[in-house]
Structure formats: structure tokens, C-alpha cells
Amino acid sequence: MSFTPDLIAELEVLALFNLDTHQEGIKVHSNASASLIAAAQRLHDKQLTTQPDGGYLTSLGLDAAEHAQQLLTILDVTETA
């Protein structure tokens, strides 16, 4: 398995969610990039979000978003020399 452009786009959408509250969803607008619109639809198809254009995270989606955001935090560590 590798990081395909589609998978990266899905991770980008998951990174948009505010994990501090479960009362806040997202909306991927029609003027967003085609890759983000398609990624939002795929996340919905995988039952990670409640709406094809974002919405709220499902329980599984919350797990995925937490892992995605943790991975970004881990990989974004700036090395100090």
C-alpha cells in the first residue's frame, strides 16, 4: 500500500475537522478543488462522514481523523540542531 493522491486528499479532508468538539462539522464547497470534493465523497462512501460534502464525523471517522491528525503532528516535528 502506498500514499496515492486520492488517499492524501482524504487525509487532507480529515485534517480539516476540529477534534476539540464533536458539535462542529465541515462543508466542502462546490468551488473547492475537484480532488477535495471527490475525497469528501469517498469519505462519505466509506461511512467516515455523515454527508457527501463533509458534515460530521461518524465514530469510525473520528478515529480516522484522530490518527490522521496525530500522524501530521508526528511528521511535522521540526528538527533542532
MMTF fields as JSON, N, C-alpha, C and O atoms, coordinates in Angstrom:
{
  "mmtfVersion": "1.0.0",
  "mmtfProducer": "UNKNOWN",
  "numBonds": 323,
  "numAtoms": 324,
  "numGroups": 81,
  "numChains": 1,
  "numModels": 1,
  "chainsPerModel": [1],
  "groupsPerChain": [81],
  "chainIdList": ["A"],
  "bondAtomList": [4, 2, 8, 6, 12, 10, 16, 14, 20, 18, 24, 22, 28, 26, 32, 30, 36, 34, 40, 38, 44, 42, 48, 46, 52, 50, 56, 54, 60, 58, 64, 62, 68, 66, 72, 70, 76, 74, 80, 78, 84, 82, 88, 86, 92, 90, 96, 94, 100, 98, 104, 102, 108, 106, 112, 110, 116, 114, 120, 118, 124, 122, 128, 126, 132, 130, 136, 134, 140, 138, 144, 142, 148, 146, 152, 150, 156, 154, 160, 158, 164, 162, 168, 166, 172, 170, 176, 174, 180, 178, 184, 182, 188, 186, 192, 190, 196, 194, 200, 198, 204, 202, 208, 206, 212, 210, 216, 214, 220, 218, 224, 222, 228, 226, 232, 230, 236, 234, 240, 238, 244, 242, 248, 246, 252, 250, 256, 254, 260, 258, 264, 262, 268, 266, 272, 270, 276, 274, 280, 278, 284, 282, 288, 286, 292, 290, 296, 294, 300, 298, 304, 302, 308, 306, 312, 310, 316, 314, 320, 318],
  "bondOrderList": [1, 1, 1, 1, 1, 1, 1, 1, 1, 1, 1, 1, 1, 1, 1, 1, 1, 1, 1, 1, 1, 1, 1, 1, 1, 1, 1, 1, 1, 1, 1, 1, 1, 1, 1, 1, 1, 1, 1, 1, 1, 1, 1, 1, 1, 1, 1, 1, 1, 1, 1, 1, 1, 1, 1, 1, 1, 1, 1, 1, 1, 1, 1, 1, 1, 1, 1, 1, 1, 1, 1, 1, 1, 1, 1, 1, 1, 1, 1, 1],
  "groupList": [{"groupName": "MET", "atomNameList": ["N", "CA", "C", "O"], "elementList": ["N", "C", "C", "O"], "formalChargeList": [0, 0, 0, 0], "bondAtomList": [1, 0, 2, 1, 3, 2], "bondOrderList": [1, 1, 2], "singleLetterCode": "M", "chemCompType": "L-PEPTIDE LINKING"}, {"groupName": "SER", "atomNameList": ["N", "CA", "C", "O"], "elementList": ["N", "C", "C", "O"], "formalChargeList": [0, 0, 0, 0], "bondAtomList": [1, 0, 2, 1, 3, 2], "bondOrderList": [1, 1, 2], "singleLetterCode": "S", "chemCompType": "L-PEPTIDE LINKING"}, {"groupName": "PHE", "atomNameList": ["N", "CA", "C", "O"], "elementList": ["N", "C", "C", "O"], "formalChargeList": [0, 0, 0, 0], "bondAtomList": [1, 0, 2, 1, 3, 2], "bondOrderList": [1, 1, 2], "singleLetterCode": "F", "chemCompType": "L-PEPTIDE LINKING"}, {"groupName": "THR", "atomNameList": ["N", "CA", "C", "O"], "elementList": ["N", "C", "C", "O"], "formalChargeList": [0, 0, 0, 0], "bondAtomList": [1, 0, 2, 1, 3, 2], "bondOrderList": [1, 1, 2], "singleLetterCode": "T", "chemCompType": "L-PEPTIDE LINKING"}, {"groupName": "PRO", "atomNameList": ["N", "CA", "C", "O"], "elementList": ["N", "C", "C", "O"], "formalChargeList": [0, 0, 0, 0], "bondAtomList": [1, 0, 2, 1, 3, 2], "bondOrderList": [1, 1, 2], "singleLetterCode": "P", "chemCompType": "L-PEPTIDE LINKING"}, {"groupName": "ASP", "atomNameList": ["N", "CA", "C", "O"], "elementList": ["N", "C", "C", "O"], "formalChargeList": [0, 0, 0, 0], "bondAtomList": [1, 0, 2, 1, 3, 2], "bondOrderList": [1, 1, 2], "singleLetterCode": "D", "chemCompType": "L-PEPTIDE LINKING"}, {"groupName": "LEU", "atomNameList": ["N", "CA", "C", "O"], "elementList": ["N", "C", "C", "O"], "formalChargeList": [0, 0, 0, 0], "bondAtomList": [1, 0, 2, 1, 3, 2], "bondOrderList": [1, 1, 2], "singleLetterCode": "L", "chemCompType": "L-PEPTIDE LINKING"}, {"groupName": "ILE", "atomNameList": ["N", "CA", "C", "O"], "elementList": ["N", "C", "C", "O"], "formalChargeList": [0, 0, 0, 0], "bondAtomList": [1, 0, 2, 1, 3, 2], "bondOrderList": [1, 1, 2], "singleLetterCode": "I", "chemCompType": "L-PEPTIDE LINKING"}, {"groupName": "ALA", "atomNameList": ["N", "CA", "C", "O"], "elementList": ["N", "C", "C", "O"], "formalChargeList": [0, 0, 0, 0], "bondAtomList": [1, 0, 2, 1, 3, 2], "bondOrderList": [1, 1, 2], "singleLetterCode": "A", "chemCompType": "L-PEPTIDE LINKING"}, {"groupName": "GLU", "atomNameList": ["N", "CA", "C", "O"], "elementList": ["N", "C", "C", "O"], "formalChargeList": [0, 0, 0, 0], "bondAtomList": [1, 0, 2, 1, 3, 2], "bondOrderList": [1, 1, 2], "singleLetterCode": "E", "chemCompType": "L-PEPTIDE LINKING"}, {"groupName": "VAL", "atomNameList": ["N", "CA", "C", "O"], "elementList": ["N", "C", "C", "O"], "formalChargeList": [0, 0, 0, 0], "bondAtomList": [1, 0, 2, 1, 3, 2], "bondOrderList": [1, 1, 2], "singleLetterCode": "V", "chemCompType": "L-PEPTIDE LINKING"}, {"groupName": "ASN", "atomNameList": ["N", "CA", "C", "O"], "elementList": ["N", "C", "C", "O"], "formalChargeList": [0, 0, 0, 0], "bondAtomList": [1, 0, 2, 1, 3, 2], "bondOrderList": [1, 1, 2], "singleLetterCode": "N", "chemCompType": "L-PEPTIDE LINKING"}, {"groupName": "HIS", "atomNameList": ["N", "CA", "C", "O"], "elementList": ["N", "C", "C", "O"], "formalChargeList": [0, 0, 0, 0], "bondAtomList": [1, 0, 2, 1, 3, 2], "bondOrderList": [1, 1, 2], "singleLetterCode": "H", "chemCompType": "L-PEPTIDE LINKING"}, {"groupName": "GLN", "atomNameList": ["N", "CA", "C", "O"], "elementList": ["N", "C", "C", "O"], "formalChargeList": [0, 0, 0, 0], "bondAtomList": [1, 0, 2, 1, 3, 2], "bondOrderList": [1, 1, 2], "singleLetterCode": "Q", "chemCompType": "L-PEPTIDE LINKING"}, {"groupName": "GLY", "atomNameList": ["N", "CA", "C", "O"], "elementList": ["N", "C", "C", "O"], "formalChargeList": [0, 0, 0, 0], "bondAtomList": [1, 0, 2, 1, 3, 2], "bondOrderList": [1, 1, 2], "singleLetterCode": "G", "chemCompType": "PEPTIDE LINKING"}, {"groupName": "LYS", "atomNameList": ["N", "CA", "C", "O"], "elementList": ["N", "C", "C", "O"], "formalChargeList": [0, 0, 0, 0], "bondAtomList": [1, 0, 2, 1, 3, 2], "bondOrderList": [1, 1, 2], "singleLetterCode": "K", "chemCompType": "L-PEPTIDE LINKING"}, {"groupName": "ARG", "atomNameList": ["N", "CA", "C", "O"], "elementList": ["N", "C", "C", "O"], "formalChargeList": [0, 0, 0, 0], "bondAtomList": [1, 0, 2, 1, 3, 2], "bondOrderList": [1, 1, 2], "singleLetterCode": "R", "chemCompType": "L-PEPTIDE LINKING"}, {"groupName": "TYR", "atomNameList": ["N", "CA", "C", "O"], "elementList": ["N", "C", "C", "O"], "formalChargeList": [0, 0, 0, 0], "bondAtomList": [1, 0, 2, 1, 3, 2], "bondOrderList": [1, 1, 2], "singleLetterCode": "Y", "chemCompType": "L-PEPTIDE LINKING"}],
  "groupTypeList": [0, 1, 2, 3, 4, 5, 6, 7, 8, 9, 6, 9, 10, 6, 8, 6, 2, 11, 6, 5, 3, 12, 13, 9, 14, 7, 15, 10, 12, 1, 11, 8, 1, 8, 1, 6, 7, 8, 8, 8, 13, 16, 6, 12, 5, 15, 13, 6, 3, 3, 13, 4, 5, 14, 14, 17, 6, 3, 1, 6, 14, 6, 5, 8, 8, 9, 12, 8, 13, 13, 6, 6, 3, 7, 6, 5, 10, 3, 9, 3, 8],
  "groupIdList": [1, 2, 3, 4, 5, 6, 7, 8, 9, 10, 11, 12, 13, 14, 15, 16, 17, 18, 19, 20, 21, 22, 23, 24, 25, 26, 27, 28, 29, 30, 31, 32, 33, 34, 35, 36, 37, 38, 39, 40, 41, 42, 43, 44, 45, 46, 47, 48, 49, 50, 51, 52, 53, 54, 55, 56, 57, 58, 59, 60, 61, 62, 63, 64, 65, 66, 67, 68, 69, 70, 71, 72, 73, 74, 75, 76, 77, 78, 79, 80, 81],
  "secStructList": [7, 7, 7, 7, 2, 2, 2, 2, 2, 2, 2, 2, 2, 2, 2, 6, 1, 7, 6, 6, 7, 1, 1, 7, 7, 3, 3, 7, 7, 6, 6, 1, 7, 2, 2, 2, 2, 2, 2, 2, 2, 2, 2, 2, 2, 6, 6, 1, 3, 3, 3, 6, 6, 3, 3, 3, 3, 7, 2, 2, 2, 2, 2, 2, 2, 2, 2, 2, 2, 2, 2, 2, 2, 2, 2, 6, 7, 7, 7, 7, 7],
  "xCoordList": [0.841, 0.0, 0.884, 1.925, 0.457, 1.236, 0.307, -0.914, 0.894, 0.141, -0.171, 0.665, -1.359, -1.805, -2.329, -2.629, -2.443, -3.028, -4.446, -4.81, -5.239, -6.593, -6.544, -7.306, -5.649, -5.519, -5.033, -5.519, -4.102, -3.598, -4.712, -4.819, -5.537, -6.665, -7.646, -8.176, -7.886, -8.768, -8.169, -8.888, -6.872, -6.204, -6.303, -6.468, -6.201, -6.334, -7.724, -7.859, -8.751, -10.108, -10.245, -10.817, -9.732, -9.802, -9.073, -9.462, -8.029, -7.264, -8.032, -7.661, -9.092, -9.881, -10.808, -11.246, -11.1, -12.053, -11.431, -10.275, -12.229, -11.818, -12.126, -13.292, -11.099, -11.282, -11.583, -11.841, -11.552, -11.846, -13.339, -13.739, -14.166, -15.605, -16.228, -15.803, -17.232, -17.949, -19.175, -19.928, -19.372, -20.53, -20.241, -21.119, -19.032, -18.611, -18.241, -17.354, -18.925, -18.609, -17.881, -17.434, -17.764, -17.165, -18.068, -18.935, -17.857, -18.545, -17.505, -16.82, -17.39, -16.506, -17.37, -18.254, -17.106, -17.929, -17.668, -16.634, -18.604, -18.517, -17.361, -16.95, -16.825, -15.694, -14.343, -13.293, -14.38, -13.135, -12.519, -13.157, -11.284, -10.627, -11.387, -12.01, -11.316, -12.012, -11.52, -12.297, -10.241, -9.705, -10.284, -10.54, -10.497, -11.079, -12.56, -13.056, -13.265, -14.679, -14.822, -15.666, -13.998, -14.041, -13.631, -14.2, -12.648, -12.197, -13.319, -13.526, -14.034, -15.15, -16.207, -16.763, -16.484, -17.454, -16.967, -17.748, -15.691, -15.155, -15.211, -15.5, -14.935, -15.015, -16.446, -16.669, -17.408, -18.813, -19.144, -19.826, -18.662, -18.902, -18.319, -18.85, -17.228, -16.579, -17.197, -16.724, -18.267, -19.003, -18.165, -18.319, -17.266, -16.463, -17.085, -16.797, -17.943, -18.633, -20.121, -20.546, -20.905, -22.362, -22.923, -24.06, -22.163, -22.652, -21.594, -20.399, -22.028, -21.059, -20.155, -19.097, -20.56, -19.734, -19.125, -18.772, -19.004, -18.399, -19.325, -19.42, -20.007, -20.899, -20.107, -19.137, -20.535, -19.897, -19.169, -19.448, -18.248, -17.55, -18.425, -19.104, -18.409, -19.009, -18.02, -16.928, -18.396, -17.483, -16.192, -15.096, -16.331, -15.154, -14.372, -13.141, -15.088, -14.448, -13.654, -12.582, -14.181, -13.464, -12.146, -11.112, -12.182, -10.942, -9.948, -8.765, -10.436, -9.563, -8.982, -7.793, -9.814, -9.341, -8.309, -7.316, -8.547, -7.571, -6.226, -5.184, -6.246, -4.994, -4.321, -3.102, -5.108, -4.548, -3.882, -2.781, -4.564, -4.005, -2.806, -1.876, -2.817, -1.643, -0.45, 0.674, -0.691, 0.38, 0.973, 2.192, 0.115, 0.608, 1.474, 2.516, 1.046, 1.821, 3.182, 4.205, 3.183, 4.439, 5.396, 6.584, 4.888, 5.745, 6.142, 7.098, 5.428, 5.704, 6.669, 6.864, 7.261, 8.203, 9.437, 10.058, 9.775, 10.951, 12.172, 12.204, 13.16, 14.378, 15.178, 15.319, 15.692, 16.568, 17.991, 18.252, 18.882, 20.286, 21.11, 22.31],
  "yCoordList": [-1.177, 0.0, 1.238, 1.273, 2.254, 3.488, 4.687, 4.557, 5.836, 7.077, 7.599, 8.247, 7.317, 7.781, 9.209, 9.652, 9.932, 11.274, 11.273, 12.2, 10.238, 10.155, 9.999, 10.646, 9.142, 8.936, 10.205, 10.554, 10.878, 12.134, 13.168, 13.888, 13.251, 14.189, 13.842, 14.738, 12.555, 12.142, 12.52, 12.965, 12.351, 12.754, 14.264, 14.734, 15.016, 16.474, 16.864, 17.78, 16.181, 16.472, 16.107, 16.876, 14.953, 14.559, 15.546, 15.74, 16.165, 17.13, 18.431, 19.226, 18.662, 19.888, 19.862, 20.913, 18.69, 18.589, 19.061, 18.764, 19.807, 20.262, 19.145, 18.853, 18.527, 17.402, 17.831, 16.986, 19.127, 19.616, 19.58, 19.632, 19.492, 19.44, 18.509, 18.466, 17.771, 16.886, 17.58, 16.997, 18.839, 19.613, 20.427, 21.136, 20.335, 21.145, 20.243, 19.398, 20.43, 19.676, 20.552, 21.649, 20.072, 20.863, 20.795, 19.927, 21.71, 21.698, 21.954, 22.977, 21.027, 21.199, 21.845, 21.204, 23.094, 23.869, 23.474, 22.891, 23.796, 23.43, 24.121, 23.681, 25.196, 25.882, 25.37, 25.911, 24.318, 23.688, 22.913, 22.711, 22.485, 21.714, 20.41, 19.854, 19.952, 18.714, 17.54, 16.644, 17.543, 16.434, 16.426, 15.355, 17.609, 17.657, 17.298, 16.642, 17.725, 17.366, 15.855, 15.245, 15.262, 13.804, 13.075, 12.035, 13.617, 12.997, 13.016, 12.031, 14.118, 14.206, 13.159, 12.528, 12.973, 11.963, 10.563, 9.745, 10.282, 8.958, 8.692, 7.571, 9.719, 9.543, 9.223, 8.413, 9.857, 9.551, 8.13, 7.399, 7.737, 6.382, 5.328, 4.223, 5.674, 4.767, 4.861, 4.225, 5.667, 5.867, 6.523, 6.226, 7.429, 8.183, 9.538, 10.135, 10.03, 11.296, 11.116, 10.144, 12.073, 11.955, 12.498, 12.182, 13.303, 13.917, 13.795, 13.742, 13.751, 13.643, 14.864, 14.78, 15.994, 17.209, 17.551, 18.702, 16.561, 16.784, 16.361, 15.179, 17.33, 17.026, 16.789, 17.49, 15.793, 15.454, 14.123, 13.34, 13.887, 12.615, 11.553, 11.82, 10.366, 9.214, 8.743, 9.297, 7.735, 7.196, 6.701, 6.977, 5.972, 5.496, 6.666, 6.653, 7.671, 8.862, 9.618, 10.152, 9.664, 10.323, 9.612, 10.257, 8.292, 7.526, 7.841, 8.063, 7.858, 8.124, 9.531, 9.722, 10.519, 11.903, 12.068, 12.776, 11.416, 11.493, 10.929, 11.533, 9.784, 9.17, 10.029, 10.204, 10.563, 11.399, 12.645, 13.022, 13.273, 14.491, 14.194, 14.998, 13.046, 12.646, 12.391, 12.779, 11.747, 11.489, 12.797, 12.928, 13.762, 15.065, 15.716, 16.298, 15.617, 16.199, 15.52, 16.185, 14.207, 13.459, 13.8, 14.022, 13.843, 14.073, 15.526, 15.827, 16.43, 17.852, 18.378, 19.588, 17.494, 17.919, 18.509, 17.878, 19.703, 20.366, 19.94, 20.039, 19.469, 19.031, 20.242, 21.218, 20.17, 21.23, 20.695, 19.578, 21.503, 21.054, 21.743, 21.491],
  "zCoordList": [0.0, 0.0, 0.0, 0.657, -0.747, -0.794, -0.67, -0.753, -0.473, -0.359, -1.756, -2.386, -2.229, -3.54, -3.409, -2.3, -4.514, -4.452, -3.85, -3.127, -4.148, -3.577, -2.065, -1.347, -1.578, -0.142, 0.548, 1.624, -0.05, 0.527, 0.599, 1.591, -0.43, -0.425, 0.702, 1.358, 0.927, 2.015, 3.36, 4.254, 3.514, 4.75, 4.957, 6.083, 3.865, 3.962, 4.453, 5.265, 3.972, 4.435, 5.914, 6.686, 6.312, 7.717, 8.621, 9.773, 8.109, 8.897, 9.111, 9.974, 8.342, 8.484, 9.702, 10.171, 10.205, 11.308, 12.613, 12.915, 13.385, 14.709, 15.696, 15.962, 16.232, 17.135, 18.565, 19.421, 18.831, 20.174, 20.475, 21.638, 19.436, 19.623, 18.596, 17.442, 19.025, 18.108, 17.545, 16.765, 17.947, 17.508, 16.257, 15.764, 15.74, 14.599, 13.43, 13.543, 12.312, 11.109, 10.115, 10.45, 8.902, 7.827, 6.607, 6.509, 5.687, 4.405, 3.329, 3.347, 2.397, 1.252, 0.166, -0.403, -0.104, -1.035, -2.486, -2.811, -3.329, -4.75, -5.458, -6.532, -4.881, -5.508, -4.986, -5.333, -4.146, -3.684, -4.844, -5.877, -4.666, -5.721, -5.962, -5.058, -7.184, -7.552, -6.706, -6.375, -6.358, -5.565, -4.151, -3.599, -3.554, -2.21, -2.232, -1.316, -3.272, -3.403, -3.529, -2.872, -4.37, -4.556, -3.279, -2.945, -2.569, -1.322, -0.287, 0.422, -0.199, 0.746, 0.41, 1.309, -0.863, -1.282, -0.912, -0.425, -1.137, -0.811, 0.685, 1.104, 1.503, 2.951, 3.37, 4.27, 2.718, 3.0, 2.563, 3.282, 1.388, 0.885, 1.825, 1.933, 2.499, 3.451, 4.846, 5.788, 4.968, 6.214, 7.303, 8.487, 6.878, 7.845, 8.153, 9.191, 7.249, 7.45, 7.191, 6.565, 7.685, 7.581, 6.278, 5.928, 5.549, 4.32, 3.216, 3.507, 1.955, 0.847, 0.704, 0.08, 1.275, 1.203, 2.557, 2.813, 3.408, 4.725, 5.834, 6.164, 6.41, 7.528, 8.797, 9.086, 9.546, 10.812, 10.668, 9.761, 11.564, 11.587, 12.235, 13.226, 11.684, 12.349, 13.409, 13.534, 14.161, 15.166, 14.513, 15.002, 13.412, 12.677, 12.089, 12.073, 11.608, 11.056, 12.102, 11.813, 13.319, 14.411, 14.679, 14.858, 14.707, 14.886, 13.768, 14.024, 12.532, 11.384, 11.447, 11.193, 11.784, 11.86, 12.968, 12.8, 14.095, 15.192, 14.755, 15.009, 14.104, 13.645, 12.58, 12.601, 11.654, 10.589, 11.173, 10.772, 12.122, 12.71, 13.591, 13.666, 14.26, 15.038, 14.124, 14.443, 13.002, 12.041, 11.529, 11.417, 11.221, 10.771, 11.845, 11.542, 13.079, 14.182, 14.31, 14.474, 14.233, 14.349, 13.21, 13.441, 11.997, 10.825, 10.663, 9.948, 11.311, 11.149, 12.212, 12.326, 12.976, 14.014, 13.346, 12.49, 13.74, 13.202, 14.014, 15.24, 13.288, 13.974, 14.424, 13.687, 15.625, 16.134, 16.153, 16.6, 15.669, 15.616, 16.654, 16.757]
}
